[in-house]
Amino acid sequence: MFLSVFEMFKVGIGPSSSHTMGPMVAAARFLDLLRARPFTAHGLRASLHGSLAFTGQGHATDRAVILGLAGFAPETYDAEAAEAALAENRRTGTLAPEGLRPLAFDPETDLKFDYGPPLPGHANGLILMATDAEGDVIAQETYYSVGGGFVLTEGELAGGRDTDDGPPVPHAFKTAAQMLEMAAHSGLSIAQMKRANELSRRPAASLDAGLQRIWTVMNDCIDRGLTTSGTLPGGLNVRRRAKGIHEALIAERGLNQPAPHTINDWMSAYAMAVNEENAAGGQVVTAPTNGAAGVIPATIRYWLDHVPGASAAKVPEFLLTAAAIGGLVKHNASISGAECGCQAEVGSAAAMAAAGLAAVLGGTPEQVENAAEIALEHHLGMTCDPVRGLVQVPCIERNGLGAIKAVSAASLSLRGDGAHLVPLDAAIETMRQTGADMSEKYKETSLGGLAVNVPNC
């Protein structure tokens, strides 16, 4: 199994990797399909199913589909150009993607929210269609947004294609047990094994530049969130809080010695800064999803800003270790809130962050695996119940608590020798089983939990 660090950490836009980025990617893939066909399409249609329908408006799924069909992609997203394209669509009723003739598309009639049963492959399904001059469907494809911005066609999902199809990598671990065995046999750390796998696919200079960009985008996102105030879009009137908390923490530095637990407020401020940016549709890094995008950046920033001896030169080690753990979770369970609840998003992120922190603090592979297990174990059963389908309540604060748990898990693991009762593989499998048993109303449909017990305005 090989899942690149750049698949686990993708630069994109908010508010959701599965509900915003994924549908945009699916639309881009559909355009590629049309460009390769011999016929000429005259119009487009789309239908959203399952969680994409129930929480699609709160996650801007409809907007993402329109922009994707207009030729936009998450990594190169230009907000000003996007607004211009949406305005042009409203004016003309057409979309004009590169390499294709203008295509008729009226969101009022050609974009359907289907609130019936979800499509059979996954809770996040969408069907994209092309029509001829008479309005008859001449091409159709079903896509599933399976979490973290990953998109599979119906055929790819059925065939089990969710990882790289290239040649074998040096350290092809599919489970945490295999990972530890390979580490013991090779004498390498988890990050070193992951780096060797990456280098089998790309030059070292490309890998290093890519890792630096990932951290730069994460860190810039924190900084924007810490300096931006106002109210988040969507109608809940949620105020941005990260800036105010950060300013208060800075002011307190010159006063009496703060309480030790104040460090938790620093971690929360960093994480909330990211997720407030995400909720506003800003640029973030999926880590492993947008809804959980604040946990890993907050943990790294906590380490760099507050832990003596921390060095930015070790951030790649953190990211590679975290990506290795995230790959195990995705391969053996899920990182999709619509599939397994928030345990699959913030829980996975906390496990990844705990592992990365334990690694840069000098932990052995066994201690790193233990850190990931502790963090994931104590997120088991967490539901995904966003109020009004927005990635705001409880998502923003939840990232702060995820970072706090990650740091605690890493610290606990380093107090031991790596030996522990519950293996990470067991925690991952338990998460998968819990997600399968969880009621659909607690899996990103906004039909249960806080979503129905908190006023929507």
Secondary structure by P-SEA (a helix, b strand, c coil): ccccccccbbbbbcccccccaaaaaaaaaaaaaaaaccccccbbbbbbcccccccccccaaaaaaaaaaaccccccccaaaaaaaaaaaaaccccccccccbbbbccccccccccccccccccbbbbbbcccccccccbbbbbbbccccccccaaaaaaccccccccccccccccaaaaaaaaaaacccaaaaaaaaaaacccaaaaaaaaaaaaaaaaaaaaaaacccccccccccccccaaaaaaaaaaacccccccccaaaaaaaaaaaaaaaaaaaccccccccccccccaaaaaaaaaacccccccccaaaaaaaaaaaaaaaaaacccccccccccccaaaaaaaaaaaaaaaaacccaaaaaaaaaaaaaaaccccccccccccccccaaaaaaaaaaaaaaaaaaaaccccccccaaaaaaaaaaaaaacccccccccccccccccccc
